């Protein structure tokens, strides 16, 4: 790819922004050297790497790059056998530590990555080498005393000798004999020797060796004779210390040199990871998204923003190219955003192929171009001259010589700088050639002839930058499908050109051209109206879809409720039928008893009473509501204490109070306010006559029968009596299975109960309870 386009499209500024996001100097160099790739797989891997880094940054904003240094020069010195200084060894240890931490971080990072983890996996952890450097060199860059036994001994002797010198010097400084000789009562060092400042006039009275004098000559620095030998000892020890330190550093440098290749690789991987996370940081700062790659040469950008224009000023644009047409011809006034559109598309192509995210809406697509060509000049800031057309054509000649179907071509003001007629003709020829070559092309122009040319050629589409004719200002929005007008008259009027000159200029216009411009204006207005209608239609469609979804949910809920009600009703109906059948059998059994003890008249009366009672009970069980023929009770008939049936709640209750058309009704433990219209008076059943033995069934009692009975502590005879009554009640209540709790104990009660149940007429079968039911201490009874 021609590198000159990187400057033309301002990609170099993007690289500078990327470099600012790096942490290490080597990562910064990688950022500044970044260039777009033209291989599909490489571009895809670059984008995947950026996406993985972004995902990790979103989950954990801190990535441990601290401690990484640029150690390339140090490694080159090692390769030629140099002995490293303590600071250089510390830089290597720090880099090894940073690489090891980074490897651990990426191995454990959530979400997990593939490319970055693979890179980090190639880092070689050299813990022993780190430990060797840290145990030899302190954080201050000094070889530690414990680096060797010999160094420990030498430094201990140096400290002892220094202490002796200080003690001897303290004696001299406090001696009354020498007080008058001292310029200052202090000790200083000259040339690694301890000396005392003596006044010039007393230099011959103070025994010692002169090592220096002050600039004024009033003071000489004399090493007392009493410490000369001690200073000599210290000097020898210091020399020995230096030799030992050099030996230790040489040995450690040799140890480091054996791992120079692994250290260099670690350093390079840290730089590459720093570069990857810098790309992710830049994308987050730009609020950018990962472009989708396609191999169709299709450009589809949604809400694209030029990254170098401030976010609060830039106007997002939508661009499409390469599907229905391969050439987009943009027209419109100067300063309307045509050049920005060119640069945005070109810069996005370079950023995509460099592995960077683009500041555009999600779902934006970009292909991989082999070359990106750009002929862009700033006509607003460069004075036109005779060389403009020549330079313009020189660039186009170079582009046309190299262009292919896999390239992107960006031309600003095609054919400009010469006679409009000839320039327009040349522009048509060039666009036709680019179309035949299959290159994706975006060009800007002021020539009206090119607008007509685009209309008459398949594969070439008109576009324009929107211009508000009312405010006489551009909106910077790109409109594909409608050519624009230069609006020269409107702009000139806004800038103050007299109206009579504008009217005269209109007279010079060709009638066809004026008609064409008028048609364009009408089309542009219709386009706006169409876009507004389309937007409204999309909103209405979204509302309809939401309503449909809501209705579908409500319908599903109603169907589910309906099935639930039907299932419950069927279950209740079956229970009522079973209960009614058992009640009938009970009444019949009691009637049979009458045949043996009563006269014929009494038996007939009992049968009639039983039939009426069964009819009432069956009616209540079958349909709790009152007879439909009964009229809603008028308010005058409702009084506190009346028994009513509330139709809306399907419950019987007692009226507590009546006020303002509402009745306060006691329903069980609840008090509710219901309309009087929903209340129906219920006639209480008259008590049975005293002349015969009536038959009655206590339904409230029957309905409250428990599903288990406890007979523990009873004798077998007592248990049989209790069970006889309980099984009758359970049968009338419609229970099909009950539990008899008798416990285990000695087994006598259990045996007697099971023997009784086995022969009972209402019992179908019995079984021992499950562990969850009580085990052998419970007998489960299945009733008829």
C-alpha positions in Angstrom: 0.0 0.0 0.0 1.2 3.5 -0.9 2.3 5.0 2.4 1.6 8.6 1.3 -2.1 7.9 1.7 -1.4 7.5 5.5 -0.6 11.2 5.7 -3.3 12.3 3.2 -6.0 10.6 5.2 -4.5 11.6 8.5 -3.8 8.1 9.7 -0.5 9.3 11.2 -2.6 11.3 13.7 -4.5 8.2 14.7 -1.1 6.4 15.2 0.0 9.3 17.5 -3.2 8.9 19.5 -2.5 5.2 19.7 1.0 5.8 20.9 -0.3 7.9 23.8 -2.3 5.0 25.0 0.7 2.7 25.4 2.6 2.1 28.6 6.0 0.8 27.5 8.5 2.5 25.2 8.6 -0.6 23.0 4.8 -0.7 22.8 4.9 3.0 21.7 7.3 2.2 18.9 5.0 -0.6 17.7 2.1 1.9 17.7 4.1 4.6 15.7 5.1 1.9 13.2 1.6 0.6 12.6 0.5 0.2 9.0 -2.6 -1.3 7.4 -2.4 -4.9 6.3 -3.9 -6.2 3.0 -4.3 -9.8 4.0 -7.7 -10.9 5.1 -6.6 -13.4 7.8 -4.1 -10.9 9.3 -6.7 -8.1 9.4 -9.2 -10.5 11.1 -6.6 -11.6 13.7 -5.7 -8.0 14.4 -9.4 -7.1 15.0 -9.9 -10.2 17.1 -6.9 -9.3 19.2 -8.3 -5.8 19.8 -11.7 -7.2 20.7 -10.2 -9.6 23.3 -8.2 -6.8 24.8 -11.3 -4.6 25.0 -13.4 -7.3 26.7 -10.7 -7.8 29.3 -10.4 -4.0 29.9 -14.2 -3.8 30.4 -14.0 -6.6 33.0 -10.8 -5.4 34.6 -9.7 -1.8 33.9 -6.1 -2.4 35.2 -3.6 -4.6 33.3 -0.3 -5.1 35.1 2.4 -3.7 32.8 4.2 -2.0 35.7 8.0 -2.7 35.8 8.5 -3.4 32.1 11.6 -1.6 30.7 13.3 -1.2 27.3 16.2 -3.6 27.8 17.2 -4.1 24.2 20.5 -2.2 24.5 21.3 -4.1 27.7 20.8 -7.4 25.9 23.1 -6.3 23.1 25.8 -5.5 25.6 25.3 -9.0 27.1 25.7 -10.6 23.8 29.2 -9.1 23.3 30.3 -10.2 26.8 29.9 -7.0 28.7 29.6 -6.9 32.5 26.3 -5.3 33.5 25.9 -2.5 36.0 23.6 -3.1 39.0 21.0 -0.7 37.5 21.0 -2.7 34.3 20.5 -6.0 36.2 17.6 -4.4 38.1 16.0 -3.4 34.8 16.2 -7.0 33.6 14.7 -8.4 36.8 11.9 -5.8 36.7 11.0 -6.7 33.1 11.0 -10.4 34.0 8.7 -9.7 36.9 6.4 -7.7 34.8 6.3 -10.4 32.1 5.5 -13.1 34.7 2.7 -11.1 36.3 1.2 -10.3 32.8 1.3 -14.0 31.9 -0.5 -15.0 35.1 -3.1 -12.2 34.7 -4.0 -13.2 31.1 -4.1 -16.9 32.0 -6.7 -16.1 34.7 -8.5 -13.2 33.0 -12.2 -13.3 32.6 -13.5 -13.4 29.9 -10.9 -15.7 28.6 -9.1 -14.8 25.4 -7.4 -16.9 22.7 -4.9 -14.8 20.9 -3.7 -12.8 23.9 -3.5 -15.9 26.1 -1.5 -17.7 23.4 0.9 -14.8 23.3 1.2 -14.7 27.0 1.8 -18.4 27.1 5.0 -17.9 25.2 6.5 -15.9 28.1 9.2 -17.8 29.9 9.1 -17.4 33.7 12.7 -17.1 35.0 12.1 -17.0 38.7 15.5 -18.3 39.7 17.2 -15.5 37.6 14.9 -12.9 39.2 15.7 -14.2 42.7 19.5 -14.2 41.9 19.4 -10.6 40.8 17.2 -9.5 43.7 19.5 -11.3 46.2 22.6 -9.6 44.7 21.4 -6.1 43.9 19.4 -3.9 46.2 16.5 -1.7 45.0 18.9 1.3 45.3 21.2 -0.3 42.7 23.9 -1.4 45.2 25.5 -4.8 45.4 24.3 -6.3 48.7 26.8 -7.2 51.5 25.5 -10.8 51.5 26.1 -11.2 47.8 29.2 -13.2 48.8 31.1 -14.2 52.0 34.2 -12.3 50.9 32.2 -9.1 50.2 30.6 -9.4 53.7 34.0 -9.7 55.3 35.6 -6.8 53.4 32.7 -4.4 54.1 32.7 -5.3 57.7 36.5 -4.5 57.9 35.9 -1.2 56.1 33.3 -0.2 58.6 35.6 -1.1 61.5 38.5 0.9 59.9 36.2 3.9 59.3 35.1 3.8 62.9 38.7 3.9 64.0 39.5 6.9 61.8 36.4 8.7 63.1 37.4 8.0 66.7 41.0 9.3 66.1 39.7 12.4 64.3 37.3 13.1 67.1 40.2 13.0 69.5 42.1 15.5 67.3 39.1 17.8 67.0 38.5 17.9 70.7 42.2 18.4 71.5 42.9 21.8 73.2 46.3 21.8 71.5 44.9 22.0 68.0 41.8 24.1 68.5 43.4 27.4 67.3 44.6 25.7 64.0 41.1 24.7 62.8 39.2 26.8 60.3 36.2 24.7 61.3 36.0 21.9 63.7 34.8 19.3 61.3 35.9 16.3 59.2 35.6 16.2 55.4 36.8 14.0 52.5 39.2 14.8 49.7 40.2 12.1 47.3 38.8 9.3 49.4 40.9 10.5 52.4 39.6 11.9 55.7 40.9 15.5 56.2 40.5 18.5 58.5 40.2 22.2 57.3 43.3 24.1 58.8 44.0 27.8 58.6 46.6 28.6 56.0 48.9 30.4 58.5 49.0 27.2 60.7 49.7 24.7 58.0 53.2 24.1 59.2 52.2 23.7 62.8 49.7 20.9 62.1 51.3 17.5 61.3 49.9 15.9 58.2 49.6 15.7 54.4 48.0 18.5 52.5 45.4 17.2 50.0 43.6 20.4 48.8 43.0 24.0 49.6 40.0 26.4 49.3 39.5 28.7 46.3 40.5 31.7 48.5 43.6 30.0 49.7 42.7 30.7 53.4 42.0 27.1 54.1 44.1 23.9 53.5 42.7 20.4 53.9 45.2 18.3 55.8 45.1 14.6 56.5 46.5 14.1 60.0 49.5 11.9 60.3 47.7 9.9 63.0 45.1 8.6 60.5 47.3 8.2 57.3 47.9 4.5 57.9 44.2 4.0 58.8 43.2 5.7 55.6 45.6 3.6 53.7 44.0 0.5 55.1 40.6 1.7 54.1 41.8 2.5 50.6 43.1 -1.0 50.2 39.9 -2.5 51.6 37.9 -0.3 49.2 40.0 -1.6 46.3 39.4 -5.1 47.4 35.6 -4.4 47.7 35.6 -3.0 44.1 37.3 -6.1 42.8 34.9 -8.4 44.6 31.9 -6.4 43.3 33.2 -6.7 39.8 33.6 -10.4 40.2 30.1 -10.8 41.5 28.6 -8.7 38.7 30.6 -10.6 36.1 29.3 -13.9 37.4 25.7 -12.7 37.5 26.0 -11.1 34.0 27.2 -14.5 32.7 24.2 -16.2 34.3 21.8 -13.7 32.7 23.6 -14.0 29.3 22.6 -17.7 29.2 18.9 -16.7 29.0 19.3 -13.7 26.7 17.0 -15.1 24.0 14.2 -15.9 26.4 14.5 -12.5 28.0 14.4 -10.8 24.6 11.3 -12.8 23.7 9.6 -11.9 27.0 10.3 -8.2 26.4 8.9 -8.4 22.8 5.8 -10.2 24.0 5.2 -7.6 26.7 5.5 -4.8 24.1 3.1 -6.6 21.7 0.5 -7.0 24.6 0.9 -3.4 25.5 0.2 -2.5 21.9 -2.9 -4.7 21.8 -4.3 -3.1 24.9 -3.5 0.4 23.6 -5.7 -0.4 20.6 -8.5 -1.4 22.9 -8.1 1.8 25.0 -8.2 3.9 21.9 -11.4 2.2 20.8 -13.0 2.8 24.2 -12.0 6.4 24.2 -13.5 6.9 20.7 -16.6 4.9 21.6 -15.8 2.8 18.6 -17.1 -0.6 17.5 -15.5 -3.6 15.8 -16.3 -3.5 12.0 -17.7 -6.6 10.4 -15.4 -7.9 7.6 -16.9 -9.0 4.3 -15.3 -10.3 1.1 -17.8 -8.6 -1.2 -16.1 -5.3 -1.4 -19.1 -3.8 0.5 -18.9 -0.7 2.6 -21.8 -0.1 5.0 -21.3 2.5 7.7 -23.9 3.5 10.2 -23.6 6.7 12.2 -19.9 7.1 11.2 -18.0 9.9 13.0 -14.6 11.2 11.9 -12.4 10.4 14.9 -10.4 13.7 14.6 -13.4 16.0 14.8 -14.6 16.7 18.4 -17.4 14.5 19.4 -19.7 17.3 20.2 -19.2 18.9 16.8 -19.1 16.0 14.4 -22.3 15.0 12.5 -22.6 11.2 12.0 -23.2 10.0 8.4 -24.5 6.8 6.9 -22.5 5.5 3.9 -23.0 2.5 1.7 -21.0 1.4 -1.4 -20.2 -1.8 -3.3 -23.6 -3.5 -3.3 -25.9 -1.8 -5.8 -23.3 0.5 -7.1 -19.5 0.7 -7.0 -19.1 4.5 -7.5 -20.6 7.2 -5.3 -20.6 10.7 -6.8 -21.1 13.4 -4.0 -22.2 16.9 -4.9 -23.0 19.9 -2.9 -21.7 23.3 -1.7 -18.3 24.0 -0.4 -17.7 23.5 3.3 -20.7 21.1 3.3 -18.8 18.0 4.3 -17.9 16.3 1.0 -14.2 16.1 1.8 -14.9 15.0 5.4 -17.0 12.1 4.0 -14.1 11.1 1.7 -11.6 11.2 4.5 -14.0 9.4 6.9 -14.4 6.4 4.6 -10.7 6.3 3.7 -9.6 6.6 7.3 -12.0 3.9 8.4 -10.6 1.5 5.7 -7.0 2.1 7.0 -8.1 1.8 10.7 -9.9 -1.5 10.0 -7.0 -3.0 8.2 -4.7 -1.8 11.0 -6.8 -3.7 13.5 -8.4 -0.7 15.1 -12.1 -0.2 15.9 -14.0 2.5 14.1 -16.3 5.1 15.6 -19.4 3.9 13.9 -22.6 2.1 14.9 -22.6 -1.6 15.6 -23.2 -3.7 12.5 -21.0 -1.5 10.3 -19.2 -3.4 7.6 -15.8 -2.9 5.8 -14.0 -5.0 3.2 -10.2 -5.6 3.1 -8.7 -3.4 0.3 -5.4 -4.2 -1.4 -4.7 -0.5 -1.9 -6.3 2.8 -0.8 -5.7 5.6 -3.2 -6.6 9.2 -2.4 -6.4 12.5 -4.4 -7.6 15.0 -1.9 -6.7 18.7 -1.8 -8.1 21.4 0.5 -9.5 24.0 -1.9 -10.6 26.1 1.1 -7.1 26.7 2.3 -4.9 26.3 -0.8 -4.8 29.1 -3.3 -5.7 27.9 -6.8 -2.9 28.2 -9.4 -2.0 27.0 -12.8 -0.2 24.0 -11.3 -3.4 22.7 -9.5 -4.8 20.8 -12.5 -1.3 19.4 -13.3 -0.8 18.1 -9.8 -4.3 16.7 -9.8 -3.9 14.8 -13.1 -0.4 13.6 -12.0 -2.0 11.9 -9.0 -4.8 10.4 -11.1 -2.4 9.1 -13.7 -0.5 7.2 -11.0 -3.7 5.9 -9.5 -5.1 4.7 -12.8 -1.9 2.9 -13.6 -2.2 0.7 -10.4 -5.9 0.5 -9.7 -7.7 -2.9 -9.5 -11.0 -4.4 -8.5 -9.7 -4.8 -4.9 -8.9 -1.1 -4.3 -10.6 1.9 -2.9 -10.2 5.2 -4.8 -11.1 8.6 -3.2 -11.0 11.7 -5.5 -11.8 15.2 -4.3 -13.2 17.6 -6.9 -12.6 15.3 -9.9 -11.7 17.2 -13.1 -11.4 20.5 -11.3 -8.8 23.2 -12.1 -9.4 23.5 -15.8 -12.2 24.4 -18.3 -15.5 23.1 -16.9 -16.5 21.4 -20.1 -13.2 19.6 -20.6 -12.9 18.9 -16.9 -16.3 17.3 -16.8 -15.6 15.2 -19.9 -12.3 14.0 -18.4 -14.1 13.2 -15.1 -16.7 11.1 -16.9 -13.9 9.1 -18.7 -12.0 8.5 -15.5 -15.1 7.4 -13.6 -16.1 5.1 -16.5 -12.6 3.5 -16.4 -12.7 3.0 -12.6 -16.2 1.4 -13.0 -14.9 -1.0 -15.6 -11.9 -1.8 -13.4 -14.3 -2.7 -10.5 -12.7 -0.4 -8.0 -14.8 1.0 -5.2 -14.8 4.8 -5.8 -16.0 7.9 -4.0 -15.6 11.2 -5.8 -16.8 14.7 -5.2 -17.7 17.3 -7.8 -19.4 20.6 -8.6 -20.1 19.7 -12.3 -23.8 19.4 -13.1 -22.9 17.2 -16.1 -21.6 14.5 -13.8 -25.0 14.4 -12.0 -26.7 13.5 -15.2 -23.9 11.1 -16.1 -24.5 9.2 -12.8 -28.2 9.0 -13.5 -27.5 7.4 -16.9 -24.9 4.8 -15.8 -25.6 1.6 -14.0 -23.3 1.1 -11.0 -22.8 4.9 -10.4 -25.0 6.6 -7.7 -25.5 10.2 -6.9 -25.2 11.6 -3.4 -25.2 15.0 -1.8 -24.4 16.7 1.4 -27.6 18.3 2.8 -28.0 22.1 2.7 -30.7 23.9 4.6 -32.0 26.4 2.2 -33.8 28.3 4.9 -30.8 28.9 7.2 -28.4 28.8 4.2 -26.1 26.5 6.2 -25.0 22.9 5.5 -26.2 20.2 7.9 -23.3 17.9 6.9 -25.6 14.9 6.5 -24.9 12.6 3.5 -27.9 11.8 1.3 -27.5 8.9 -1.1 -29.7 8.8 -4.1 -30.2 12.5 -4.7 -27.6 14.9 -6.3 -27.0 18.2 -4.6 -26.8 21.7 -5.8 -23.9 24.1 -5.2 -26.4 26.7 -4.0 -24.0 29.4 -5.2 -26.8 32.0 -5.5 -28.1 31.3 -2.0 -24.7 31.4 -0.4 -23.8 34.6 -2.3 -26.9 36.3 -1.1 -26.1 35.3 2.5 -22.6 36.7 2.1 -24.1 40.1 0.9 -24.0 40.0 -2.9 -26.7 42.5 -4.2 -29.9 40.9 -5.3 -29.8 42.6 -8.7 -26.5 40.9 -9.5 -27.9 37.5 -8.4 -31.0 38.1 -10.6 -28.8 39.0 -13.6 -26.7 35.9 -13.0 -29.8 33.8 -13.2 -30.5 35.2 -16.7 -27.2 34.0 -17.9 -27.9 30.4 -16.8 -28.8 28.0 -19.5 -32.5 27.2 -19.3 -31.9 23.5 -19.3 -29.5 23.8 -16.4 -31.9 26.0 -14.5 -34.7 23.5 -15.0 -32.3 20.7 -13.9 -31.4 22.5 -10.7 -35.1 23.1 -10.0 -35.9 19.4 -10.5 -33.0 18.6 -8.1 -34.4 21.0 -5.5 -37.9 19.3 -5.8 -36.3 15.9 -5.6 -34.4 16.8 -2.5 -37.5 18.2 -0.8 -39.4 15.0 -1.7 -36.5 12.9 -0.4 -36.8 14.7 3.0 -40.6 14.1 3.1 -40.1 10.5 2.2 -37.5 10.0 4.9 -39.9 11.6 7.4 -42.7 9.4 6.3 -40.5 6.3 6.4 -39.4 7.2 9.9 -43.0 7.6 11.0 -43.9 4.3 9.3 -41.1 2.5 11.2 -42.3 4.0 14.4 -45.9 2.9 13.7 -44.6 -0.5 12.7 -42.7 -0.9 15.9 -45.8 0.2 17.9 -47.9 -2.4 16.0 -45.4 -5.1 16.7 -45.3 -4.2 20.4 -49.1 -4.3 20.5 -49.2 -7.6 18.7 -46.8 -9.1 21.1 -48.7 -7.8 24.1 -52.0 -9.2 22.7 -50.4 -12.5 22.0 -49.1 -12.6 25.6 -52.5 -11.7 27.0 -54.2 -14.3 24.7 -51.8 -17.0 25.9 -52.5 -16.0 29.5 -56.3 -16.1 29.0 -56.0 -19.5 27.4 -53.9 -20.8 30.3 -56.4 -19.3 32.7 -59.2 -20.9 30.8 -57.6 -24.3 30.9 -56.9 -23.9 34.6 -60.5 -23.0 35.3 -61.9 -25.9 33.3 -59.5 -28.3 34.9 -60.5 -27.1 38.4 -64.2 -27.2 37.5 -63.9 -30.7 36.3 -62.1 -31.7 39.4 -64.7 -30.1 41.6 -67.5 -31.7 39.6 -66.0 -35.1 40.1 -65.6 -34.5 43.8 -69.2 -33.3 44.0 -70.5 -36.3 42.2 -68.5 -38.7 44.4 -69.8 -36.9 47.5 -73.4 -36.9 46.3 -73.2 -40.6 45.6 -71.9 -41.4 49.1 -74.5 -39.2 50.6 -77.2 -41.0 48.7 -75.9 -44.3 49.8 -75.9 -43.1 53.4 -79.5 -42.0 53.1 -80.5 -45.2 51.5 -78.8 -47.2 54.3 -80.7 -45.3 56.9 -83.9 -45.7 55.1 -83.4 -49.4 55.1 -83.1 -49.3 58.8 -86.6 -47.7 58.9 -88.2 -50.8 57.3 -87.5 -52.9 60.3 -88.6 -50.5 63.0 -91.4 -48.3 61.6 -94.9 -48.6 60.2 -95.7 -48.3 56.5 -96.9 -44.7 57.0 -93.8 -43.7 58.8 -91.6 -45.4 56.2 -93.4 -43.6 53.4 -93.1 -40.3 55.2 -89.4 -40.9 55.8 -88.8 -41.8 52.2 -90.6 -38.6 51.0 -88.6 -36.5 53.5 -85.4 -38.2 52.4 -86.2 -37.6 48.7 -86.8 -33.8 49.3 -83.6 -33.6 51.4 -81.6 -35.3 48.7 -83.0 -33.0 46.0 -82.0 -29.9 48.0 -78.6 -31.2 48.9 -77.9 -32.4 45.3 -79.0 -29.0 44.0 -76.6 -27.2 46.4 -73.7 -29.6 45.6 -74.3 -29.5 41.8 -74.7 -25.7 41.5 -74.1 -23.4 44.4 -75.8 -20.4 42.7 -79.4 -19.9 43.4 -82.1 -20.7 40.9 -81.9 -18.4 37.9 -85.7 -17.7 38.2 -85.1 -16.0 41.5 -85.1 -12.2 41.2 -82.3 -10.0 42.5 -83.4 -8.9 45.9 -84.6 -5.3 46.0 -82.7 -3.1 48.6 -85.9 -2.8 50.7 -85.8 -6.6 51.4 -82.2 -6.7 52.5 -81.8 -6.3 56.2 -78.9 -6.8 58.5 -78.8 -10.5 59.4 -80.2 -11.7 56.0 -78.5 -14.7 54.4 -77.5 -13.8 50.9 -75.7 -15.4 47.9 -73.1 -13.0 46.3 -73.2 -13.8 42.6 -69.9 -12.1 41.8 -68.0 -14.0 44.5 -70.1 -17.2 44.3 -70.3 -17.3 48.1 -73.0 -17.3 50.8 -72.8 -14.9 53.6 -74.6 -12.8 56.2 -75.5 -9.1 55.7 -74.0 -6.9 58.4 -75.0 -3.5 57.1 -76.5 -1.7 54.0 -75.5 1.8 52.9 -75.5 3.8 49.6 -76.4 0.8 47.4 -73.7 -1.5 48.9 -74.0 -4.2 51.5 -71.3 -5.2 54.0 -71.4 -9.0 53.9 -69.6 -11.4 56.2 -68.1 -14.2 54.1 -66.4 -16.6 56.5 -63.7 -14.6 58.2 -63.8 -11.9 55.6 -65.9 -8.7 55.5 -66.5 -7.4 52.0 -68.5 -4.5 50.4 -70.6 -5.7 47.4 -73.3 -4.0 45.3 -76.8 -4.8 46.5 -77.5 -5.9 42.9 -75.1 -8.8 43.3 -77.0 -10.1 46.4 -79.7 -12.7 46.3 -81.7 -13.6 49.4 -81.4 -17.3 50.4 -84.4 -18.9 52.1 -83.3 -20.9 55.1 -84.5 -24.5 55.1 -87.3 -25.3 57.5 -86.4 -27.6 60.3 -87.5 -31.2 59.9 -90.8 -32.3 61.4 -90.9 -33.9 64.8 -93.4 -36.6 63.8 -90.9 -38.9 62.3 -87.2 -39.7 62.4 -85.7 -37.4 59.9 -82.5 -37.9 57.9 -79.9 -35.1 57.8 -76.3 -34.8 56.7 -74.0 -32.2 58.3 -72.1 -31.1 55.2 -70.0 -28.5 57.0 -68.7 -31.2 59.3 -68.3 -33.7 56.5 -66.3 -31.2 54.4 -63.8 -30.6 57.3 -62.8 -34.3 57.8 -59.1 -34.7 58.1 -57.1 -37.1 55.9 -55.6 -38.8 58.9 -56.6 -40.0 62.4 -54.4 -40.8 65.4 -55.6 -43.7 67.6 -52.3 -44.1 69.6 -52.9 -44.8 73.3 -56.3 -46.4 72.7 -57.4 -50.0 73.3 -58.3 -52.0 70.2 -62.0 -51.7 71.1 -61.8 -48.0 71.5 -59.9 -47.6 68.3 -62.5 -49.6 66.4 -65.3 -47.4 67.7 -63.5 -44.2 66.7 -62.5 -45.7 63.3 -66.1 -46.7 62.5 -67.3 -43.1 62.9 -64.2 -41.6 61.1 -64.5 -43.9 58.0 -68.1 -43.0 57.6 -67.3 -39.3 57.7 -64.3 -39.7 55.3 -66.5 -41.6 52.9 -69.2 -38.9 52.9 -66.5 -36.2 52.5 -65.4 -37.9 49.2 -61.9 -38.9 50.5 -60.4 -41.8 48.6 -57.4 -42.4 50.8 -56.8 -41.8 54.6 -53.9 -42.5 57.0 -54.5 -44.3 60.4 -51.7 -43.5 62.9 -51.5 -46.3 65.4 -47.7 -46.3 66.2 -45.5 -49.3 66.6 -45.3 -50.0 70.3 -45.9 -53.7 71.3 -47.7 -54.3 68.0 -51.1 -55.2 69.6 -52.9 -52.0 68.6 -51.3 -52.2 65.1 -52.4 -55.8 64.6 -56.0 -55.1 65.9 -56.5 -52.0 63.7 -55.2 -53.7 60.6 -57.5 -56.7 61.2 -60.5 -54.4 61.7 -59.7 -52.4 58.6 -59.2 -55.6 56.5 -62.9 -56.6 57.0 -64.5 -53.1 56.9 -67.1 -52.8 54.1 -65.8 -49.3 53.0 -62.2 -50.3 52.7 -60.8 -51.5 49.3 -57.3 -52.2 50.5 -54.6 -51.3 53.1 -50.9 -50.9 53.0 -48.0 -50.0 55.3 -47.0 -46.3 55.1 -43.9 -45.2 53.3 -41.0 -43.8 55.3 -42.2 -40.3 54.5 -45.7 -41.2 55.7 -44.6 -42.7 59.0 -43.5 -46.2 58.1 -44.8 -49.2 60.0 -46.5 -46.9 62.5 -49.1 -45.9 59.9 -51.6 -47.8 57.8 -52.7 -46.2 54.6 -56.4 -47.0 53.8 -57.9 -46.8 50.3 -61.7 -46.3 50.4 -64.4 -47.2 47.9 
